[in-house]
Every structure is written in C-alpha cells, then in structure tokens.
C-alpha cells in the first residue's frame, strides 16, 4: 500500500512538472514570434504583405484595364465614334450629292435656256441703241437716259454671261434681225425725230416687250440661278420703262430740253 501511494505521488509530480514545462515552452515561442522581424517570420509574415501588394497592384491594373475598356464602351465614346463615322459618311455623301447637283445644274431646261438668251438679247439691244443715241442726240434728257441704258444693261449683260457660262449656254453674238432693223431706221434719223423715235421705241416699246417676256419666262423658270437673274432684271426693266413713259418727249411729242 505504501509503495502504491509513493508511485502515485511520483506520477502526480511528473505530470505537474510536464505541464509547467509545456507552458514555458509555449510562452517562449509566443514571445519569440511576437519579437521576430518580417524576414524572420518567413512565409507567414511575407504572405500577408505579398497578398496585400498583389491585391493592390492587381486591383489597380484590373481597374485601369477595365476602366479603359469601359470607357471605350461608354455611350459617349460610342457616340463620338459613331459621330465621326457618321460625319465622314455625310461628308462623302455630301460631296457626291454636291457633285451631282453641280453636274445637273450645268444643263438647263429648254425654257430656262430660252430665258437666259432672251435676257441677253434685251441687254445687248438696249446697249446698242443707247450707244447709238449717245452718238447722235443733242438732247440732254435723251443723253442721260441713253447713258443709263448703256450702264445698267452692260452690268446686267455681264451677269447673264456669267450664268450662261456656268450653265453651258451659248449666247447670241449679236442682236437679232428685228433689233437690227429698228437700229437701221434710227440711224437714218436725226434731231427731234431721232430723239422721239428713240424714247418711244428704245425706251417705251422695247422695255414693255422685255417686261412681258420676263413675266412669261419667270413662270417657267426652274433653275434657281436663272430665276435669280430674272428677278434682278425685272426691277431694272420696270424702272427704265417708267422713266421712258414719263419723258417729256413721249408725253408732249416735242424735243423739250434741247
């Protein structure tokens, strides 16, 4: 009995000693770990840092890459890309349409071509008659009117020639037979007879006919340039007609102001 008690006592002491020994070892290990540097801790210390670094850099890289991809796919970016393509397409289309329009405007309809030639003929006739009057009359009123005819119809003829060239219209090189016959009659006159005949024919009659022709042609004109040309002629012709009708030579039949 005494021996068993002694053995139990020894075992108990051994167990207590072993327990304290284990606690001491654990405490020492924990202290060493807490005081260790990152290089001493090895993988356990490095792994969190590496993981953190990888996470940060990875996140940045992924964010940049994803951000660029997202930016490229944003509606605004797509819109700009679409706008650029659309603008390029419109430019090409616009150029084609412009070319087609310019090409189409080079050939006028028969009615429009006639209107251009009629205006050219009227301008050439008035310039020729005005120059004849300036060379023959001594009447100040006739001279002033004739000079206005030369100036205004020369300017108008220049515009007609410009449009005709752009549209490929060949204008007559000289006045027609009708105007040549009238010019021949005036050429044989002088003094009061010439003054009255010029104002009555070159002033009233010719401008009345031109006005009617412009009105008729304007209803058929399709080309915008020819229409603009006719619109520019109309007020000039109307002003010339009115001035001729109010002339003292036409009203009184005399050469007043001689």
C-alpha positions in Angstrom: 0.0 0.0 0.0 2.8 2.3 0.9 4.5 1.6 -2.4 1.4 2.4 -4.4 1.0 5.7 -2.7 4.6 6.6 -3.4 4.2 5.7 -7.1 1.1 7.8 -7.4 2.8 10.7 -5.8 5.7 10.5 -8.2 3.3 10.3 -11.2 1.5 13.4 -10.0 4.7 15.3 -9.5 5.9 14.3 -13.0 2.6 15.4 -14.5 2.7 18.8 -12.9 6.3 19.2 -14.0 5.5 18.3 -17.5 2.6 20.8 -17.6 4.8 23.6 -16.4 7.4 22.7 -18.9 4.9 22.8 -21.8 3.6 26.1 -20.7 7.1 27.6 -20.5 7.9 26.4 -24.0 4.7 27.8 -25.4 5.3 31.1 -23.7 8.8 31.3 -25.1 7.7 30.5 -28.6 4.9 33.2 -28.5 7.4 35.8 -27.3 9.9 34.9 -30.0 7.2 35.1 -32.6 6.0 38.5 -31.4 9.5 40.0 -31.4 10.6 38.5 -34.7 11.1 40.7 -37.8 9.3 40.1 -41.1 12.3 38.4 -42.5 12.5 36.0 -39.5 8.8 35.2 -39.7 9.3 33.9 -43.2 6.2 32.9 -45.2 3.7 33.6 -42.5 4.7 37.3 -42.4 5.5 37.7 -46.0 2.4 36.1 -47.3 0.0 38.8 -46.0 2.2 41.6 -47.4 2.6 39.9 -50.7 -1.0 39.2 -50.8 -1.8 42.8 -49.9 0.6 44.1 -52.6 -0.7 41.7 -55.1 -4.2 42.7 -54.3 -3.4 46.5 -54.5 -1.5 46.2 -57.8 -3.9 43.7 -59.2 -6.8 45.9 -58.4 -5.1 49.0 -60.0 -4.1 47.0 -63.1 -7.5 45.5 -63.4 -9.2 48.8 -62.7 -7.1 50.6 -65.3 -7.7 47.9 -67.8 -11.4 47.6 -67.1 -11.7 51.3 -66.9 -10.3 51.8 -70.4 -12.5 49.0 -71.7 -15.5 50.5 -70.0 -14.6 54.0 -71.3 -14.4 52.7 -74.8 -17.7 51.1 -74.4 -19.5 54.0 -72.8 -22.4 55.6 -74.8 -20.5 58.8 -75.1 -17.4 57.1 -76.6 -19.6 55.1 -78.9 -21.5 58.2 -79.8 -18.3 60.0 -80.7 -17.1 57.1 -82.7 -20.5 57.0 -84.4 -20.5 60.7 -84.9 -17.1 60.6 -86.5 -18.1 57.8 -88.8 -21.4 59.5 -89.5 -19.7 62.8 -90.2 -17.2 61.0 -92.5 -20.1 59.3 -94.3 -22.0 62.5 -94.5 -19.0 64.3 -95.9 -18.6 61.6 -98.6 -22.3 61.7 -99.3 -22.5 65.4 -99.3 -19.6 65.6 -101.8 -21.4 63.1 -104.0 -24.6 65.0 -103.8 -22.8 68.3 -104.4 -21.1 66.9 -107.4 -24.4 65.6 -108.8 -26.1 68.9 -108.2 -23.3 70.8 -109.9 -23.3 68.4 -112.8 -27.1 68.6 -113.0 -27.0 72.4 -112.9 -24.7 72.5 -115.9 -27.6 71.6 -118.3 -30.7 73.8 -118.3 -34.1 73.0 -119.5 -35.2 74.4 -122.8 -37.4 77.0 -121.0 -34.6 78.2 -118.7 -32.1 78.4 -121.6 -34.6 80.5 -123.6 -35.0 82.9 -120.6 -31.2 83.4 -120.4 -31.0 84.1 -124.1 -34.0 86.5 -124.0 -32.3 88.5 -121.2 -29.0 88.6 -123.1 -30.8 89.7 -126.3 -32.7 92.5 -124.4 -29.5 93.7 -122.7 -27.5 93.7 -126.0 -30.2 95.6 -127.8 -30.5 98.3 -125.2 -26.7 98.8 -125.0 -26.5 99.1 -128.8 -29.4 101.5 -129.0 -28.1 103.6 -126.1 -24.7 103.9 -127.7 -26.3 105.0 -131.0 -28.4 107.6 -129.1 -25.3 109.0 -127.4 -23.6 109.4 -130.8 -26.5 111.2 -132.4 -28.6 113.2 -129.9 -28.0 116.7 -128.7 -30.9 116.4 -126.1 -29.7 116.3 -122.5 -32.7 114.3 -121.4 -32.1 111.7 -124.1 -28.4 111.6 -123.4 -29.0 111.0 -119.7 -31.5 108.2 -120.5 -29.2 106.6 -123.1 -26.2 106.6 -120.7 -28.3 104.9 -118.1 -29.3 102.2 -120.6 -25.7 101.6 -121.5 -24.6 101.4 -117.9 -27.4 99.3 -116.5 -27.7 96.9 -119.3 -24.0 96.4 -119.6 -23.9 95.4 -115.9 -27.0 93.2 -116.4 -25.4 91.5 -119.5 -22.3 90.7 -117.5 -24.4 88.8 -115.0 -26.2 87.0 -117.8 -22.9 86.0 -119.4 -21.6 84.7 -116.1 -24.7 82.5 -115.5 -24.7 81.3 -119.2 -21.0 80.3 -118.9 -21.7 78.4 -115.7 -24.7 76.6 -117.2 -23.1 75.9 -120.5 -25.4 78.2 -122.5 -24.1 79.7 -125.8 -25.4 83.3 -126.1 -26.1 85.0 -129.4 -23.1 87.0 -130.6 -25.3 89.9 -131.9 -28.8 91.3 -131.7 -31.5 89.6 -133.8 -32.9 90.8 -137.2 -35.7 92.7 -135.5 -33.5 94.9 -133.4 -31.1 95.4 -136.4 -34.0 96.7 -138.5 -35.0 99.2 -135.7 -31.4 100.3 -135.4 -31.2 100.9 -139.1 -34.3 103.1 -139.0 -32.9 105.2 -136.1 -29.6 105.5 -137.9 -31.3 107.4 -140.8 -33.0 109.9 -138.3 -31.6 113.0 -136.6 -32.6 115.8 -134.4 -36.1 115.8 -132.8 -37.3 112.9 -135.0 -34.4 110.7 -133.7 -35.0 111.7 -130.0 -38.7 111.0 -130.1 -38.2 107.7 -132.0 -35.5 106.5 -129.6 -37.5 107.3 -126.5 -40.7 105.8 -128.0 -39.0 102.6 -129.3 -35.8 102.0 -127.3 -37.5 103.4 -124.2 -41.2 102.5 -124.0 -41.8 99.8 -126.7 -38.7 97.7 -126.1 -38.9 97.8 -122.3 -42.6 96.9 -122.5 -41.9 93.9 -124.6 -39.0 92.8 -122.4 -41.1 93.2 -119.3 -43.8 90.9 -120.8 -41.2 88.4 -121.9 -39.6 88.3 -118.4 -43.0 87.8 -116.8 -43.8 84.9 -119.2 -40.4 83.3 -118.8 -40.4 83.7 -115.0 -43.4 81.4 -114.7 -41.5 78.5 -116.4 -38.0 79.0 -114.9 -36.9 76.1 -112.8 -33.2 76.7 -112.2 -32.6 78.9 -109.1 -29.7 80.8 -110.7 -31.7 81.7 -113.7 -34.7 82.7 -111.5 -32.4 85.0 -109.5 -31.2 86.5 -112.7 -34.7 87.2 -113.9 -35.6 88.7 -110.5 -32.6 91.1 -110.8 -33.6 92.1 -114.3 -37.3 92.8 -113.5 -36.9 96.0 -111.3 -34.3 97.4 -113.7 -36.6 97.0 -116.7 -39.6 98.4 -114.8 -37.6 101.5 -113.8 -36.4 102.1 -117.3 -40.0 101.7 -118.7 -41.4 104.1 -116.1 -38.6 106.7 -116.9 -39.3 106.5 -120.6 -43.1 106.8 -120.1 -42.5 110.0 -118.0 -40.2 111.5 -120.5 -41.2 114.9 -121.8 -40.5 113.7 -125.3 -43.0 110.9 -125.0 -45.7 112.9 -123.2 -45.6 116.1 -125.3 -44.2 114.8 -128.6 -41.7 117.6 -128.5 -37.9 117.8 -128.1 -38.1 119.8 -124.9 -34.8 120.3 -123.1 -32.9 120.5 -126.3 
